[in-house]
Amino acid sequence: MSESSGRTTGTPRAPGRARRADPATEAFVTHRNLLFTVAYELLGSAADAEDVLQETWLRWAAIDLDGVREKRAYLVRIVTRQALDRLRALGRRKESYVGPWLPEPLLTTPDVAEDVELADSVSMAMLLVLETLQPVERAVFVLREVFALDYDEIAEAVGKSPAAVRQIAYRARAHVAERRPRGSGSPAEHRAALRAFQRAVETGELQSLLDVLAPDVVALSDGGGVKHALLRPVVGAGNVARLLAVGWWKRDGERSVELVQINGGPGLLVRVDGEIDGVVAVRVEHGRVTGAYHVRNPEKLSRVHRQTAMTR
């Protein structure tokens, strides 16, 4: 227990059943999924997002709530500031990362996919676009475009004036618009393409892969220097098909592939001898796979054993 506040310092997950939670705990638990989503979108790492939530709770627990008018906005402000500090440190870590860096994949709940805007904002493709923004630009874009905060609230969160935030938001929006992938096609087309992709990956049949891959498909993989992975992107249906047919898929051991929801979109959970070996997040446009994001780094696979709830 904290002597100063009388509250527990561990990050609370649910109010106690024996007695009503105190107002600070109740507010934090109410908005916890939102705070995690904000931190994850800013960091691309669930592990770092959880650390940021712990830091946010410690600061929140020490606050006199009598002076807080809007608890949600105040909590978002704290989590944004903590995430920005962590984001700058992550940038230094990524400079020495072995091979391509991909976001930490999340096995998401079905309701994430139902919120089209949320699903797009946490997709692997979009998180990689956000990586090209400066930390404050990323925070402003996420808070404005995804969570619809007003400019005054964002200004308090990032330590800028509302006028400066408007300019940053304009630049960030234009930057993302030039780079963001645009999904298209019906849900039925997406499901058919994903099933075809799963069958093709399971069999390693080259023509089946060529039939489901878009001509300009891009494949990226992240082994973190621990597991075998590509050291650079592979582009083009022929190259990606050969990679899937004779590359990482042809390894020793009994393999299985399960269709799952990764970051609000379609993906494959790959097991070798019953153990999770990796995740392939898939982007589908017009019934063809246009992006395959393969994560094998064991340190990034802890959140694919159970579903993660996210919300706006």
Wavefront OBJ file of the C-alpha trace (Angstrom):
o trace
v 0.000 0.000 0.000
v 1.106 3.553 -0.617
v 1.512 5.397 2.698
v 0.703 8.737 1.120
v -2.479 7.761 -0.707
v -3.694 4.648 1.039
v -4.321 3.091 -2.392
v -2.696 0.070 -3.974
v 0.158 0.925 -6.336
v -0.393 -2.008 -8.696
v -2.394 -1.207 -11.824
v -6.035 -2.071 -10.997
v -7.967 -4.211 -13.433
v -11.398 -4.497 -11.860
v -13.140 -3.063 -8.807
v -13.201 -5.307 -5.755
v -16.401 -7.237 -5.172
v -16.306 -7.052 -1.387
v -16.662 -3.270 -1.307
v -17.088 -0.432 -3.746
v -13.810 0.752 -5.272
v -12.593 4.221 -4.371
v -13.262 6.933 -7.010
v -9.697 6.901 -8.379
v -9.691 3.143 -8.894
v -13.193 3.160 -10.331
v -12.323 5.858 -12.892
v -9.095 4.140 -13.887
v -10.781 0.754 -14.347
v -13.616 2.344 -16.335
v -11.178 3.869 -18.822
v -8.412 1.249 -18.712
v -9.081 -0.250 -22.167
v -9.163 3.235 -23.662
v -5.877 4.163 -21.972
v -4.241 0.952 -23.162
v -5.428 1.640 -26.719
v -3.997 5.176 -26.652
v -0.648 3.951 -25.303
v -0.473 1.072 -27.774
v -1.252 3.268 -30.775
v 1.501 5.656 -29.724
v 4.066 2.915 -29.023
v 3.214 -0.131 -31.152
v 4.207 -2.280 -28.179
v 1.802 -3.909 -25.734
v 4.554 -4.479 -23.182
v 5.524 -0.814 -23.202
v 1.858 0.209 -23.175
v 1.321 -1.816 -19.994
v 4.354 -0.135 -18.401
v 2.893 3.243 -19.333
v -0.433 2.264 -17.735
v 1.403 1.377 -14.531
v 3.136 4.771 -14.531
v -0.180 6.464 -15.296
v -1.869 4.741 -12.366
v 0.877 5.803 -9.947
v 0.433 9.429 -10.961
v -3.353 9.209 -11.022
v -3.489 7.639 -7.540
v -1.602 10.603 -6.075
v -3.948 13.251 -7.511
v -6.598 15.122 -5.496
v -9.682 14.274 -7.545
v -11.610 17.226 -6.141
v -9.718 19.397 -8.619
v -10.372 17.127 -11.645
v -13.378 18.138 -13.741
v -13.185 15.466 -16.455
v -11.542 12.221 -15.351
v -11.353 10.676 -18.843
v -9.565 13.690 -20.330
v -7.192 13.923 -17.376
v -6.278 10.236 -17.619
v -5.712 10.513 -21.379
v -3.449 13.491 -20.723
v -1.337 11.509 -18.235
v -1.076 8.416 -20.430
v -0.124 10.535 -23.465
v 2.680 12.275 -21.618
v 4.038 8.992 -20.271
v 3.780 7.371 -23.714
v 5.632 10.262 -25.353
v 8.514 9.849 -22.912
v 8.576 6.115 -23.623
v 8.266 6.674 -27.391
v 11.439 8.766 -27.477
v 13.324 6.029 -25.623
v 11.924 3.398 -27.989
v 13.303 5.340 -30.956
v 16.819 4.823 -29.617
v 16.157 1.109 -29.087
v 14.861 0.642 -32.630
v 18.067 2.101 -34.064
v 19.941 -1.017 -32.911
v 17.137 -3.495 -33.669
v 18.193 -6.469 -35.822
v 16.206 -6.520 -39.065
v 12.852 -4.829 -39.715
v 10.863 -3.711 -36.669
v 7.167 -4.601 -36.671
v 4.563 -3.658 -34.050
v 3.755 -6.192 -31.358
v 0.716 -8.144 -32.646
v -2.443 -8.392 -30.559
v -5.086 -11.097 -30.694
v -8.069 -8.750 -30.582
v -11.683 -9.234 -29.552
v -14.371 -9.380 -32.293
v -15.756 -5.932 -31.415
v -12.474 -4.305 -32.484
v -13.015 -5.456 -36.078
v -16.606 -4.190 -35.924
v -15.353 -0.652 -35.247
v -13.900 -0.025 -38.701
v -12.055 3.167 -37.766
v -10.514 1.617 -34.651
v -9.511 -1.530 -36.540
v -7.832 0.552 -39.242
v -5.986 2.673 -36.677
v -4.453 -0.350 -34.888
v -3.716 -2.392 -38.012
v -0.116 -3.370 -38.679
v -0.091 -1.316 -41.869
v -1.346 1.825 -40.130
v 0.988 1.453 -37.149
v 3.908 1.284 -39.577
v 2.705 4.527 -41.173
v 2.526 6.127 -37.714
v 6.152 5.094 -37.190
v 7.127 7.640 -39.849
v 5.780 10.525 -37.739
v 7.702 12.414 -35.084
v 6.541 11.561 -31.511
v 4.439 14.709 -30.976
v 2.981 14.454 -34.500
v 2.000 10.862 -33.787
v 0.338 11.801 -30.499
v -1.574 14.700 -32.057
v -2.736 12.600 -35.004
v -3.887 9.691 -32.833
v -5.668 11.836 -30.267
v -7.424 13.933 -32.918
v -8.181 11.460 -35.713
v -8.807 8.297 -33.696
v -10.095 9.539 -30.342
v -11.639 12.838 -31.505
v -10.192 14.967 -28.700
v -10.539 18.699 -29.160
v -7.466 20.830 -29.784
v -7.432 22.315 -26.274
v -7.344 18.842 -24.688
v -4.578 17.714 -27.037
v -2.601 20.883 -26.344
v -2.603 20.100 -22.622
v -1.560 16.510 -23.290
v 1.423 17.342 -25.523
v 2.483 20.646 -23.962
v 1.798 22.835 -27.007
v -0.550 25.724 -27.695
v -3.887 24.947 -29.391
v -2.735 26.919 -32.457
v 0.455 24.851 -32.689
v -1.544 21.637 -32.284
v -3.786 22.633 -35.208
v -0.731 23.077 -37.436
v 0.791 19.799 -36.270
v -2.504 17.994 -36.886
v -2.712 19.413 -40.409
v 0.832 18.279 -41.275
v 0.395 14.855 -39.695
v -2.924 14.289 -41.478
v -1.373 15.111 -44.851
v 1.656 12.919 -44.132
v -0.504 9.923 -43.197
v -2.883 10.445 -46.131
v 0.017 10.073 -48.565
v 1.178 6.804 -47.020
v -1.798 5.000 -45.513
v -2.982 1.836 -47.281
v -6.607 1.960 -48.313
v -8.592 -1.196 -47.757
v -11.347 -1.987 -50.216
v -13.700 -4.813 -51.079
v -16.587 -6.496 -49.304
v -16.263 -8.556 -46.095
v -17.106 -11.642 -48.176
v -14.150 -10.900 -50.487
v -11.890 -10.480 -47.491
v -12.980 -13.788 -45.949
v -12.598 -15.652 -49.241
v -9.119 -14.204 -49.802
v -8.011 -15.072 -46.284
v -9.270 -18.651 -46.546
v -7.504 -19.020 -49.899
v -4.340 -17.555 -48.408
v -4.511 -19.965 -45.466
v -4.920 -22.972 -47.762
v -2.086 -21.798 -49.990
v 0.246 -21.263 -47.039
v -0.640 -24.666 -45.577
v 0.078 -26.483 -48.839
v 2.927 -24.286 -50.071
v 1.480 -24.652 -53.589
v 3.052 -21.917 -55.684
v 0.200 -21.301 -58.128
v -2.354 -21.086 -55.320
v -0.226 -18.418 -53.685
v 0.127 -16.490 -56.939
v -3.652 -16.573 -57.371
v -4.310 -14.878 -54.023
v -1.415 -12.400 -53.880
v -1.687 -8.918 -55.396
v 1.013 -8.115 -58.004
v 2.564 -5.487 -55.710
v 2.197 -7.423 -52.435
v 4.773 -6.624 -49.737
v 6.001 -9.085 -47.089
v 7.866 -8.040 -43.961
v 9.073 -10.180 -41.090
v 10.444 -9.513 -37.628
v 12.603 -12.031 -35.798
v 14.341 -9.545 -33.528
v 17.674 -11.248 -34.146
v 16.390 -14.273 -32.222
v 14.418 -16.132 -34.903
v 15.123 -16.411 -38.623
v 13.385 -13.604 -40.505
v 13.759 -11.402 -43.565
v 16.292 -8.603 -43.248
v 14.476 -6.438 -45.778
v 10.999 -6.264 -47.358
v 10.117 -8.683 -50.165
v 7.995 -7.150 -52.944
v 6.002 -8.736 -55.774
v 3.681 -11.733 -56.018
v 6.313 -14.049 -57.471
v 8.922 -13.261 -54.829
v 6.482 -13.464 -51.927
v 4.914 -16.688 -53.244
v 8.324 -18.359 -53.469
v 9.169 -17.113 -49.982
v 6.009 -18.642 -48.539
v 6.339 -21.840 -50.556
v 9.964 -22.650 -49.785
v 11.024 -20.203 -47.072
v 10.029 -20.081 -43.422
v 7.124 -22.439 -44.016
v 9.383 -25.406 -44.908
v 10.777 -25.942 -41.436
v 11.110 -29.081 -39.399
v 8.200 -29.922 -37.149
v 4.454 -30.368 -37.407
v 2.882 -27.124 -38.534
v -0.627 -25.773 -38.211
v -2.274 -22.492 -39.201
v -5.287 -20.944 -37.464
v -7.392 -18.055 -38.742
v -7.521 -15.319 -36.098
v -8.154 -11.589 -35.666
v -4.834 -9.750 -35.379
v -4.991 -6.022 -34.591
v -8.605 -5.858 -35.680
v -7.961 -7.516 -39.047
v -7.379 -10.942 -40.576
v -4.342 -12.965 -39.630
v -2.834 -16.398 -39.201
v -1.524 -17.909 -35.988
v 1.277 -20.331 -36.903
v 2.187 -23.204 -34.599
v 5.085 -25.652 -34.902
v 4.790 -28.829 -32.825
v 1.898 -27.228 -30.985
v 3.867 -24.146 -29.895
v 3.204 -20.676 -31.296
v 5.958 -19.922 -33.802
v 4.672 -16.674 -35.249
v 1.818 -14.502 -36.423
v 1.065 -13.296 -39.938
v -1.149 -10.214 -40.078
v -2.708 -9.897 -43.527
v -3.965 -6.905 -45.473
v -6.557 -7.590 -48.172
v -7.693 -5.272 -50.970
v -10.076 -6.227 -53.799
v -9.912 -9.887 -52.805
v -6.104 -10.062 -52.983
v -3.479 -10.029 -50.256
v -1.494 -6.796 -50.517
v 0.490 -7.038 -47.280
v 1.807 -9.827 -45.055
v 3.427 -8.900 -41.730
v 5.159 -11.878 -40.135
v 6.238 -11.571 -36.484
v 8.432 -14.342 -35.025
v 10.292 -12.464 -32.294
v 9.288 -14.448 -29.150
v 9.288 -11.278 -27.042
v 6.464 -9.925 -29.210
v 4.182 -12.969 -29.072
v 2.932 -12.802 -25.478
v -0.339 -11.074 -26.453
v -1.452 -13.687 -28.998
v -2.230 -16.300 -26.345
v -5.330 -14.407 -25.217
v -7.599 -11.724 -26.602
v -6.915 -8.065 -25.871
v -9.820 -5.641 -25.445
v -9.450 -2.221 -27.056
v -11.804 0.713 -27.305
v -12.089 4.382 -28.309
l 1 2 3 4 5 6 7 8 9 10 11 12 13 14 15 16 17 18 19 20 21 22 23 24 25 26 27 28 29 30 31 32 33 34 35 36 37 38 39 40 41 42 43 44 45 46 47 48 49 50 51 52 53 54 55 56 57 58 59 60 61 62 63 64 65 66 67 68 69 70 71 72 73 74 75 76 77 78 79 80 81 82 83 84 85 86 87 88 89 90 91 92 93 94 95 96 97 98 99 100 101 102 103 104 105 106 107 108 109 110 111 112 113 114 115 116 117 118 119 120 121 122 123 124 125 126 127 128 129 130 131 132 133 134 135 136 137 138 139 140 141 142 143 144 145 146 147 148 149 150 151 152 153 154 155 156 157 158 159 160 161 162 163 164 165 166 167 168 169 170 171 172 173 174 175 176 177 178 179 180 181 182 183 184 185 186 187 188 189 190 191 192 193 194 195 196 197 198 199 200 201 202 203 204 205 206 207 208 209 210 211 212 213 214 215 216 217 218 219 220 221 222 223 224 225 226 227 228 229 230 231 232 233 234 235 236 237 238 239 240 241 242 243 244 245 246 247 248 249 250 251 252 253 254 255 256 257 258 259 260 261 262 263 264 265 266 267 268 269 270 271 272 273 274 275 276 277 278 279 280 281 282 283 284 285 286 287 288 289 290 291 292 293 294 295 296 297 298 299 300 301 302 303 304 305 306 307 308 309 310 311 312
